[in-house]
Amino acid sequence: MTPKHTNMKALDHQRDVTADDPLRLAVAEKIAFPDGSMTAAGLRREAVSDRLRVERIAGKDYTTLEAIKR
């Protein structure tokens, strides 16, 4: 089974990511929850419950580390 595509370049350069940079949910979960305790699906559920701000751009969901922190 092939792992889902994530932007590994963004993960490799996390120091360059600011709290307000838009990140795909799969990338945001890996940076904000490196222990794997949260998934992109979990972040989507939080957005549906209005506990996480997510923006949809071109059919893709984005959030920020600041939004996750809140």
TIRO-2110 file (N, C-alpha, C; in Angstrom, 1 decimal):
// TIRO-2110
0.8, -1.2, 0.0, N, 1, A
0.0, 0.0, 0.0, CA, 1, A
0.9, 1.2, 0.0, C, 1, A
0.6, 2.2, -0.9, N, 2, A
1.4, 3.4, -1.0, CA, 2, A
0.9, 4.4, 0.0, C, 2, A
1.7, 5.1, 0.7, N, 3, A
1.3, 6.1, 1.6, CA, 3, A
0.7, 7.3, 0.9, C, 3, A
-0.3, 8.0, 1.5, N, 4, A
-0.9, 9.1, 0.9, CA, 4, A
0.2, 10.2, 0.7, C, 4, A
0.0, 10.9, -0.4, N, 5, A
0.9, 12.0, -0.7, CA, 5, A
0.8, 13.1, 0.3, C, 5, A
1.9, 13.5, 0.8, N, 6, A
1.9, 14.8, 1.6, CA, 6, A
3.1, 15.6, 1.2, C, 6, A
3.0, 16.8, 1.4, N, 7, A
4.1, 17.7, 1.0, CA, 7, A
5.3, 17.6, 1.9, C, 7, A
6.1, 16.6, 1.6, N, 8, A
7.3, 16.3, 2.5, CA, 8, A
8.3, 17.5, 2.5, C, 8, A
8.3, 18.2, 1.4, N, 9, A
9.2, 19.4, 1.4, CA, 9, A
8.8, 20.4, 2.5, C, 9, A
7.5, 20.6, 2.7, N, 10, A
7.1, 21.4, 3.8, CA, 10, A
7.5, 20.8, 5.2, C, 10, A
7.4, 19.5, 5.3, N, 11, A
7.8, 18.9, 6.6, CA, 11, A
9.2, 19.0, 6.8, C, 11, A
10.0, 18.9, 5.8, N, 12, A
11.5, 19.0, 5.9, CA, 12, A
11.9, 20.4, 6.3, C, 12, A
11.1, 21.4, 6.0, N, 13, A
11.5, 22.8, 6.2, CA, 13, A
10.5, 23.4, 7.2, C, 13, A
10.1, 22.7, 8.2, N, 14, A
9.1, 23.2, 9.2, CA, 14, A
9.5, 24.5, 9.8, C, 14, A
10.8, 24.7, 10.0, N, 15, A
11.3, 25.9, 10.6, CA, 15, A
10.9, 27.1, 9.7, C, 15, A
10.7, 26.9, 8.5, N, 16, A
10.3, 28.0, 7.6, CA, 16, A
8.8, 28.3, 7.6, C, 16, A
8.1, 27.4, 8.2, N, 17, A
6.6, 27.6, 8.3, CA, 17, A
6.2, 28.5, 9.4, C, 17, A
5.5, 29.5, 9.1, N, 18, A
5.0, 30.4, 10.2, CA, 18, A
3.6, 30.0, 10.7, C, 18, A
3.2, 30.6, 11.8, N, 19, A
1.9, 30.2, 12.4, CA, 19, A
0.8, 30.5, 11.5, C, 19, A
0.9, 31.5, 10.6, N, 20, A
-0.2, 31.9, 9.7, CA, 20, A
-0.1, 31.4, 8.3, C, 20, A
0.8, 30.5, 8.0, N, 21, A
0.9, 30.0, 6.6, CA, 21, A
-0.2, 29.0, 6.4, C, 21, A
-0.9, 29.0, 5.3, N, 22, A
-1.9, 28.0, 5.0, CA, 22, A
-1.2, 26.7, 4.7, C, 22, A
-1.7, 25.6, 5.4, N, 23, A
-1.2, 24.3, 5.2, CA, 23, A
-2.3, 23.3, 4.9, C, 23, A
-2.1, 22.4, 4.0, N, 24, A
-3.0, 21.3, 3.7, CA, 24, A
-3.2, 20.6, 5.1, C, 24, A
-4.3, 20.0, 5.3, N, 25, A
-4.6, 19.4, 6.6, CA, 25, A
-3.6, 18.3, 6.9, C, 25, A
-3.3, 17.5, 5.9, N, 26, A
-2.3, 16.4, 6.1, CA, 26, A
-1.0, 16.9, 6.6, C, 26, A
-0.5, 18.0, 6.1, N, 27, A
0.8, 18.6, 6.4, CA, 27, A
0.6, 19.2, 7.8, C, 27, A
-0.5, 19.9, 8.1, N, 28, A
-0.7, 20.6, 9.4, CA, 28, A
-0.7, 19.5, 10.5, C, 28, A
-1.4, 18.4, 10.3, N, 29, A
-1.4, 17.4, 11.3, CA, 29, A
-0.1, 16.8, 11.7, C, 29, A
0.8, 16.6, 10.7, N, 30, A
2.1, 16.1, 10.9, CA, 30, A
3.0, 17.1, 11.7, C, 30, A
2.8, 18.4, 11.4, N, 31, A
3.6, 19.4, 12.1, CA, 31, A
3.1, 19.6, 13.5, C, 31, A
1.8, 19.8, 13.6, N, 32, A
1.2, 20.1, 14.9, CA, 32, A
1.1, 18.9, 15.9, C, 32, A
1.0, 17.7, 15.3, N, 33, A
0.8, 16.5, 16.1, CA, 33, A
1.8, 15.4, 15.6, C, 33, A
3.1, 15.7, 15.9, N, 34, A
4.1, 14.7, 15.4, CA, 34, A
4.0, 13.3, 16.0, C, 34, A
3.2, 13.2, 17.0, N, 35, A
3.1, 11.8, 17.6, CA, 35, A
2.0, 11.0, 16.9, C, 35, A
1.3, 11.6, 15.9, N, 36, A
0.3, 10.9, 15.2, CA, 36, A
-1.1, 10.8, 15.9, C, 36, A
-1.3, 11.6, 16.9, N, 37, A
-2.5, 11.6, 17.7, CA, 37, A
-3.7, 12.2, 17.0, C, 37, A
-3.4, 13.0, 15.9, N, 38, A
-4.5, 13.6, 15.2, CA, 38, A
-4.3, 13.4, 13.7, C, 38, A
-5.4, 13.2, 13.0, N, 39, A
-5.4, 13.0, 11.5, CA, 39, A
-6.0, 14.1, 10.8, C, 39, A
-5.9, 14.1, 9.5, N, 40, A
-6.5, 15.1, 8.7, CA, 40, A
-8.0, 15.0, 8.8, C, 40, A
-8.5, 13.8, 8.9, N, 41, A
-10.0, 13.5, 9.1, CA, 41, A
-10.4, 14.1, 10.4, C, 41, A
-9.6, 14.0, 11.4, N, 42, A
-10.0, 14.6, 12.7, CA, 42, A
-10.0, 16.1, 12.7, C, 42, A
-9.1, 16.7, 12.0, N, 43, A
-9.1, 18.1, 11.8, CA, 43, A
-10.4, 18.6, 11.0, C, 43, A
-10.8, 17.8, 10.0, N, 44, A
-12.0, 18.1, 9.3, CA, 44, A
-13.2, 18.0, 10.2, C, 44, A
-13.3, 17.0, 11.1, N, 45, A
-14.4, 16.9, 12.0, CA, 45, A
-14.4, 18.2, 13.0, C, 45, A
-13.2, 18.6, 13.4, N, 46, A
-13.2, 19.8, 14.2, CA, 46, A
-13.7, 21.0, 13.4, C, 46, A
-13.4, 21.1, 12.2, N, 47, A
-13.9, 22.2, 11.3, CA, 47, A
-15.4, 22.2, 11.2, C, 47, A
-16.0, 21.0, 11.0, N, 48, A
-17.4, 20.8, 10.9, CA, 48, A
-18.1, 21.2, 12.2, C, 48, A
-17.4, 21.0, 13.3, N, 49, A
-18.0, 21.4, 14.6, CA, 49, A
-17.7, 22.8, 15.0, C, 49, A
-17.1, 23.6, 14.0, N, 50, A
-16.8, 25.0, 14.2, CA, 50, A
-15.7, 25.2, 15.3, C, 50, A
-14.9, 24.2, 15.6, N, 51, A
-13.8, 24.4, 16.5, CA, 51, A
-12.5, 24.6, 15.9, C, 51, A
-12.4, 24.6, 14.5, N, 52, A
-11.2, 24.8, 13.8, CA, 52, A
-11.5, 25.6, 12.5, C, 52, A
-10.8, 26.6, 12.2, N, 53, A
-11.0, 27.4, 11.0, CA, 53, A
-10.3, 26.7, 9.9, C, 53, A
-11.0, 26.3, 8.9, N, 54, A
-10.5, 25.7, 7.7, CA, 54, A
-11.0, 26.5, 6.5, C, 54, A
-10.1, 26.7, 5.5, N, 55, A
-10.5, 27.4, 4.3, CA, 55, A
-10.4, 26.4, 3.1, C, 55, A
-11.4, 26.4, 2.2, N, 56, A
-11.4, 25.5, 1.1, CA, 56, A
-11.0, 26.4, -0.1, C, 56, A
-9.9, 26.0, -0.7, N, 57, A
-9.4, 26.6, -1.9, CA, 57, A
-9.2, 25.6, -3.0, C, 57, A
-9.9, 25.8, -4.1, N, 58, A
-9.8, 24.9, -5.3, CA, 58, A
-10.1, 23.4, -4.8, C, 58, A
-11.0, 23.3, -3.9, N, 59, A
-11.5, 21.9, -3.5, CA, 59, A
-10.5, 21.3, -2.5, C, 59, A
-9.6, 22.0, -2.0, N, 60, A
-8.6, 21.5, -1.0, CA, 60, A
-8.8, 22.3, 0.3, C, 60, A
-8.6, 21.6, 1.4, N, 61, A
-8.8, 22.2, 2.7, CA, 61, A
-7.4, 22.6, 3.3, C, 61, A
-7.4, 23.9, 3.8, N, 62, A
-6.2, 24.4, 4.4, CA, 62, A
-6.5, 25.0, 5.8, C, 62, A
-5.6, 24.9, 6.7, N, 63, A
-5.7, 25.6, 8.0, CA, 63, A
-4.3, 26.1, 8.3, C, 63, A
-4.2, 26.8, 9.5, N, 64, A
-2.9, 27.3, 9.9, CA, 64, A
-2.6, 26.7, 11.3, C, 64, A
-1.3, 26.7, 11.7, N, 65, A
-0.9, 26.3, 13.0, CA, 65, A
-1.5, 27.1, 14.1, C, 65, A
-1.7, 28.4, 13.8, N, 66, A
-2.4, 29.3, 14.7, CA, 66, A
-3.8, 28.9, 15.0, C, 66, A
-4.5, 28.5, 13.9, N, 67, A
-5.9, 28.1, 14.1, CA, 67, A
-6.0, 26.8, 14.9, C, 67, A
-5.0, 25.9, 14.7, N, 68, A
-5.0, 24.7, 15.5, CA, 68, A
-4.6, 25.0, 17.0, C, 68, A
-3.8, 26.0, 17.2, N, 69, A
-3.4, 26.4, 18.5, CA, 69, A
-4.6, 26.9, 19.3, C, 69, A
-5.4, 27.7, 18.6, N, 70, A
-6.6, 28.2, 19.2, CA, 70, A
-7.6, 27.1, 19.6, C, 70, A
END
